[in-house]
Structures are given as C-alpha cells and as structure tokens.
Amino acid sequence: MPSLWQGSYLDGRNATRHPVSIQLTATALHIVKADGHTIRWPYGEIAQTQGAYEGEEVRLEHGASLPQTVIVENSTFLTAMQRATASGASRFHHPNQRPLRVRMTILAGVALMGVTAVFYIWGIPGLAKLLAPHIPVLWEEQLGVSVLEQIAPSAKRCADQTRLAALESIVTRLSRAVSDSPYRIRLTVVDRPSVNAFALPGGQVVVFRGLLEATETPEQFAGVLAHELQHIYKRHSTRSLIEQASASLLIAAVTGDFTGGLAYGIEGARVLGVLRYSRLHEGEADREGLRLLQTVGIDPAEMIAFYRIMEAQHSHDTAASSYLSTHPDTGDRIEKLTALAGAPPRHPMKLFPHEEWKDLRSLCRHSVASSPQAVTDSTQ
Amino acid sequence: MKASCAYCEASFVVVAMPTVSLDNAAPSHAVRDTLQLDPSLVDQEVIPAEAAQQLSSTSRKAVFHGTGGTLFGIHLVNTLLTLVTLGIYYYWAKVRVRTFLFGQTEFAGDRFSYHGSARELLNGTIKASLVFGIPYFLMGNAGQFVEGNTAIQVTLKVAAWLLLVLFIPVAITGARRYRLSRTAWRGIRFSFRGNTLDFIKLWFSGYFLTAVTLGLYYPYFSTKKHAFLTAHSYFGSEPFKFSGDGAVLSRPFLRMYLLAVAVAGIAGLGLYSVVDLPRQNIEDPEAVGSFVVGAIASLMIGALVFRLLWLPYSVIEQRFFWEQTSIGSARFQLPITTWPYLKLKLGNMFFMVCTLGLAWSWVTIRNIRFITDQLELVGVDNFDEIVQAYDGAPPIGEGLDGFLDTGFDLG
C-alpha cells in the first residue's frame, strides 16, 4: 500500500481543484500542495462526507461552515487511513464493514416488516381509539350535519310525523340504555329503495326506505338501529378518519416520497388497509349492538333474522370479495352473532304489533318531506 | 452531426445529442421528434457549424453513479428508524437520502455535496408551522365557535385560504434558498438571492392572468416563474442566466389546449347521442341532473386528454427551460424527446402500481438518470475562476421578522 496518496484539494474559497499528495501519519493527515506547502489535518477534526459506498470517491472535509476538502479517488485510501491511525479511526468508514452493513440492512428490512405489521394490525386502530374520544362532539356534530345534507337532501326525507315519532320511540328506548353518551341521536328516513342504513358522526342515523320496508318486525328494525348507534357511541366515523390519515402516513413512510401519478401505486395498499379497519368497526358494532338489544330486553334473534334477509339478498357475493368490502361476510356475522346471543330471553320485549308495524314501515309511502324539517330528535 | 432546418433550410450542427440513450433510440429520431414537436424550438438549437465545433469541444456532462438497490437499503433503515421514533427521525432520513443522491451526482468530473442538517430541516418545519400552519388551522376552525355569524365565518375561511395560497410561493423560494445554500460543487456553494415579495407578486399576478385567460397565459407564467428562480440563483459568485420567452411555449401549449377542448366537446356531443341526454326541458330537476352529469363527463374526458398531452408538453417545457439557462458563457442542453420520457413515466407508474409503491427507490434513480444522462453544459467557461460567495451564515433567520427572505425547508 502506498505511503503517499494522490488526490485533489479544494480550499473552499474558489472552485480550483489543486492536485496534492497526501501523507498519512499516526495523528494527522498531511496534504502537500504542488508548491511544497503542507497542510496538517488532525484526524479528530476531519469529517468524512463521501466514500461510504462502493465506487464512491473518498471525500474528507476540514473546517466548520465552509470546509476545505480533500478528494481521493482510490477507495483503498480508507483502509490505509484505518491502518495509519489507532485512535479516531472509528469516525471514518471502513471498507471491510460493507458486508456487515449489507447484513444489517437486510435485518432492518425484516424488522421493518415486523414493525409495519404491528402498526398496521394494532398501532393504527389503537391510536384511533385513543384519540377519537378527545375530538370535540361539536366538531363531530357539524361534520355529521354537513354530510347529511349531501346524502339525504331535505326533499328526499320521509316526513310523516306520526309514524316517524313511533320509529323514534325505538331509538329513544335504545339510547336510554346508554347512560354516559354525550350524543343526541337523530333519525332520518330517506325515500330511496336501497336496503341500507348508516351512522354519521355526532349522532345522525340515516335509514333508507328500502331497509325499513325489508324489516319484518320492529325488533329487526331495532337490531339495525342498535348496530348503527354503536357506530356513533364507538366514534367509528372519527376513528375512520384518524385511521385513514394514519394509514396514509404509514404507507408514505414505508414507500418513501411520492407525488402525483406515483401516488396511485400506493393508493391500493391504503384502500385495503382502510377496508380492513372498516370491517373491524362493523364487527364491533354488531357485538355491541347485540348487547344493547339484550340490555333493553329485545331478543337478539330478531337482529340475526334480519341479517339472514340481507344474506339472501347478497347470496351472489363471493368469499374473496369480503376482503374488498367495507363489511365482513354476512354469513360470518350471523355465525358470530348467533354464538354471542346465547339462549333467548324468557320474556322478550315486543315493540309494536305486527299489523301496526306494517303500517309504520310504510312511512315513506305516505309522505315525503315538503319542508326541510323532516327529522326528529331524540334527547337522552 | 450536420443537418438542415426543415423550415428555414439553413444548415446547422446538432450539438446536444445524448451520448447515452435509455432506449437506444437513434439520434436521428431525436432530431425528428424535436422538429415534430415544435419547429420554434428547433430554432433555439441552431448554431453555426464552426461555433458548434468549438463548443462541442468544451461540453461538460453529468453522470449519476447511484443504484436503486443502495437507495433502497438506505430507505429501509430510514423507514424503520422513522417508524420506531414515531416520525422524529424523518429529518435525519431526509438528510441521508439527499447526501447520498448529491454525492452520487457528478458533473464535469466532480461530485456534488450536500451540507444540510436534520436540525435545520426541523427548524424549518417549526418555523413554517408557527407562521402558517397554526394560524391556518385556527382560522380554518375558528368559524365553528362563532355560529350564526356567517360574515365572520366566511371572512375566516377566506383568510385561511389566502394564507395557504400565500404559503406556496413563500415555500418555493424558502426551500430553494435553503437547498441551494446547502449544495456545493468543488467546495463552492450555490445560492438563491431572489426577493420573496417580488416572487409573491409574480405568483399572484400570474395566477390571476392564467385564470382570466382560462389557462392560456400559463406558458408565460411558468416561464416567468422559472426565469425568476433561475436568474436569481448563483454558483459562488457566478449568476445563472435565463433568456427564455414564454411565447415560445405558447404554441405547443395552445395546440395541447385546443386538442383537449375539442376532444371534450366531441365527447360531450357523443354522450348526448349515445345515452340520449336531454336536449329540452332542462328546467325539469331530473333532466338538469342528467345534463350536469353529461357536462361533467365531458370535462373529465377533456381533463384526461389534457393530462396525457401534458407529458409531451412537459418534455418541451423542460428542454426549453434548460436550454435557455446559462452560466458564464456556457449554456445547458437537455435533448430529451417525448417517447423516451413517456416510456419512463409509464414504466415508473407500472413499477409503483405493481409493487404498491416499494419501487420508489428505483423510480427515483430512473428519473435522475433520465436527466443526468442527457444533461450537458456546452460552451467555454472556466469554473476555476469562480469564487465562494457564501458567507457561512445560516439562511434561517433567528426571528420571524425577516421570515419571507429566510430559507427554510419542510424536509
């Protein structure tokens, strides 16, 4: 190995590259310029800024804000520098450590997969659960009202006040069983044929005519309401917003910087994650909704019976599609709820006689709102 | 390579041919693409034969040495540490990536070096949060607490929006000021000396004129923006110069614009005939709905066409911007053409989609290589004479009074 190395010296004042000879001693680097002038850099004052990667020239800098620089193209210079000095050598990269660095990188990759999985499975839902209760109810209510205007315009709301009040009494009965809730529950029935219902942040429950008419008994309807109420009480909408933001951050962290069109690549991963969290929320709403029915004294079998009606309507869905759905597979939900329901209550509550329910569920056939106030409140 | 101008019949020499072509496209194709894209741009490349011979002898090229695998390794470690530290390591990670990318980029035989620090990036984020982020959040949400007073709510929303709009030009100049001051080549720092207030004026007037002309002013606006950012940038004591005029870009832009509008119009008419959208009685609410859907669908098709045509336009724009940039007596050349650029972008999108974004490192390297493989500085210039102008003071102001003209970076 040569004792004198050839390199270039930049003085930090102009862009001229000076050819120099470099001598390594035990304590310092000696840079000999063409005019014979020698500059001494003690190892402790040198920073290595390049040369850690194979094929990269070695770049050493000396000085604070505007450093002087020495560049040596021959990377074996690093090994020589390691040999020349006993102390302070650890501050410079050692080429022999490259295989170790590769192994450490592979290990980091494995650890990253583990950490990502932990964040994905537990971290993000846990964080959402932790943060959601600290979001002011007022914010949730305002968000819920603005979304309601979009998806249930006033002209489409069913406004038969008498029948609506009867449906409202079911909501009141259920919501009274949850004593510590800060929400004021509002029920809106929309004149649309879809068999669907959903909860909005802040206490809004929206039921479509199609679903109302698909229920055979008021207890089945109560089962649907119990499920939707649990979405509100468990703050699932707020948690979803936090989960979506966190999932985007996690994916951005794992995949690096991305902008514009490249973002489409990671959108699939984000959507899959969000769908999974949505299914977790549905599972929780099912379980807690069933418990709410039991607390009130309604037979949970009614809730399950309505899920069977839903299942019959979606019998064409494939098993694989459940991974791409916001809701778990209906068959699985029925199975889990049946196991959870246990023995039926001895004296189950009956909300309305069958004939009266047939009349109540035809609410939207009688009138659609002519005024914006086609919503009832239920104050706990 | 000798050739003649298809429009003016004058002979010239092509001096900006890529020596390394990603798709092995023949140089003659590159020239032909240039001619097809915009004849006015070819005029920019016409250089007398004798002068060209002299200039080509002093051509300086860029080379990128890094590999996607190495960047991926850095990225793995960075990501792990960022997750474990709940995001705090992000700024250190950013510095590691920049240090690697700069160190792997060589120009005229010398590599660049990055001198930024994580602490500075963190300071930049804190500073931007204090001046813009927190006021924006407060103004955006304060309306909820003055329920019933619509005037105040609207005022707060508008103020929040204005602050956000103001933030963009401030962030552009701030980031450029910081990054250039932390970039060195042959030990000499770059710098940006533009006045942020001037850039804000340029930004708002440009946006206003672009909106008023339904987008047609855009090529002039983008050229003015680029001219401002380039002409106020320095390498040591030597300023960069920009001599471009937006009128050159207006022709290809107008072509793209008109094509997108025509396609949107044809799509709209086609939709009416295919799905029998209403031609009369649009006062009927249901009919208005269909009419609006048809109009939105046409607009979306127009936007899609515009987006697709943007790729060849952006090739013209990038090439034009580089070729109008000079330093000393030397001028940059970037002879990129549409098809290789299209292949690059489509390939990148394919890799990202197939790997759910994990190909980021390789995509980054592909993008850098595409430029560095073809970028040249042609002409006589003596870099040895350039002296350091950076005084060593950090560009980040300690107080907020001089915020507009201090450099900051969000990482």
HADDOCK unambig.tbl for C-alpha pairs under 7 A between the chains (distance, minus, plus):
assign (segid A and resid 10 and name CA) (segid B and resid 186 and name CA) 6.52 0.50 0.50
assign (segid A and resid 10 and name CA) (segid B and resid 187 and name CA) 6.19 0.50 0.50
assign (segid A and resid 12 and name CA) (segid B and resid 187 and name CA) 5.03 0.50 0.50
assign (segid A and resid 12 and name CA) (segid B and resid 188 and name CA) 6.18 0.50 0.50
assign (segid A and resid 12 and name CA) (segid B and resid 388 and name CA) 6.89 0.50 0.50
assign (segid A and resid 13 and name CA) (segid B and resid 387 and name CA) 5.74 0.50 0.50
assign (segid A and resid 13 and name CA) (segid B and resid 388 and name CA) 4.90 0.50 0.50
assign (segid A and resid 14 and name CA) (segid B and resid 188 and name CA) 6.58 0.50 0.50
assign (segid A and resid 14 and name CA) (segid B and resid 384 and name CA) 6.76 0.50 0.50
assign (segid A and resid 14 and name CA) (segid B and resid 385 and name CA) 6.83 0.50 0.50
assign (segid A and resid 14 and name CA) (segid B and resid 386 and name CA) 5.67 0.50 0.50
assign (segid A and resid 14 and name CA) (segid B and resid 387 and name CA) 4.02 0.50 0.50
assign (segid A and resid 14 and name CA) (segid B and resid 388 and name CA) 5.44 0.50 0.50
assign (segid A and resid 15 and name CA) (segid B and resid 186 and name CA) 5.35 0.50 0.50
assign (segid A and resid 15 and name CA) (segid B and resid 187 and name CA) 6.59 0.50 0.50
assign (segid A and resid 15 and name CA) (segid B and resid 188 and name CA) 6.11 0.50 0.50
assign (segid A and resid 15 and name CA) (segid B and resid 383 and name CA) 6.16 0.50 0.50
assign (segid A and resid 15 and name CA) (segid B and resid 384 and name CA) 4.82 0.50 0.50
assign (segid A and resid 15 and name CA) (segid B and resid 385 and name CA) 6.73 0.50 0.50
assign (segid A and resid 15 and name CA) (segid B and resid 386 and name CA) 5.70 0.50 0.50
assign (segid A and resid 15 and name CA) (segid B and resid 387 and name CA) 6.32 0.50 0.50
assign (segid A and resid 16 and name CA) (segid B and resid 384 and name CA) 4.25 0.50 0.50
assign (segid A and resid 50 and name CA) (segid B and resid 103 and name CA) 6.63 0.50 0.50
assign (segid A and resid 65 and name CA) (segid B and resid 392 and name CA) 5.23 0.50 0.50
assign (segid A and resid 66 and name CA) (segid B and resid 392 and name CA) 6.22 0.50 0.50
assign (segid A and resid 69 and name CA) (segid B and resid 187 and name CA) 6.86 0.50 0.50
assign (segid A and resid 105 and name CA) (segid B and resid 73 and name CA) 5.88 0.50 0.50
assign (segid A and resid 105 and name CA) (segid B and resid 77 and name CA) 6.42 0.50 0.50
assign (segid A and resid 108 and name CA) (segid B and resid 76 and name CA) 6.44 0.50 0.50
assign (segid A and resid 108 and name CA) (segid B and resid 77 and name CA) 5.66 0.50 0.50
assign (segid A and resid 108 and name CA) (segid B and resid 80 and name CA) 6.72 0.50 0.50
assign (segid A and resid 109 and name CA) (segid B and resid 76 and name CA) 5.64 0.50 0.50
assign (segid A and resid 112 and name CA) (segid B and resid 80 and name CA) 5.11 0.50 0.50
assign (segid A and resid 253 and name CA) (segid B and resid 79 and name CA) 5.97 0.50 0.50
assign (segid A and resid 254 and name CA) (segid B and resid 79 and name CA) 5.85 0.50 0.50
assign (segid A and resid 255 and name CA) (segid B and resid 357 and name CA) 5.23 0.50 0.50
assign (segid A and resid 255 and name CA) (segid B and resid 358 and name CA) 5.08 0.50 0.50
assign (segid A and resid 255 and name CA) (segid B and resid 360 and name CA) 6.22 0.50 0.50
assign (segid A and resid 256 and name CA) (segid B and resid 360 and name CA) 6.33 0.50 0.50
assign (segid A and resid 261 and name CA) (segid B and resid 349 and name CA) 6.89 0.50 0.50
assign (segid A and resid 262 and name CA) (segid B and resid 349 and name CA) 5.77 0.50 0.50
assign (segid A and resid 262 and name CA) (segid B and resid 352 and name CA) 6.32 0.50 0.50
assign (segid A and resid 264 and name CA) (segid B and resid 353 and name CA) 6.75 0.50 0.50
assign (segid A and resid 265 and name CA) (segid B and resid 349 and name CA) 6.91 0.50 0.50
assign (segid A and resid 265 and name CA) (segid B and resid 352 and name CA) 4.74 0.50 0.50
assign (segid A and resid 265 and name CA) (segid B and resid 353 and name CA) 3.71 0.50 0.50
assign (segid A and resid 265 and name CA) (segid B and resid 356 and name CA) 5.08 0.50 0.50
assign (segid A and resid 265 and name CA) (segid B and resid 357 and name CA) 5.27 0.50 0.50
assign (segid A and resid 266 and name CA) (segid B and resid 353 and name CA) 6.78 0.50 0.50
assign (segid A and resid 266 and name CA) (segid B and resid 356 and name CA) 4.79 0.50 0.50
assign (segid A and resid 266 and name CA) (segid B and resid 357 and name CA) 5.05 0.50 0.50
assign (segid A and resid 268 and name CA) (segid B and resid 356 and name CA) 6.94 0.50 0.50
assign (segid A and resid 269 and name CA) (segid B and resid 356 and name CA) 6.22 0.50 0.50
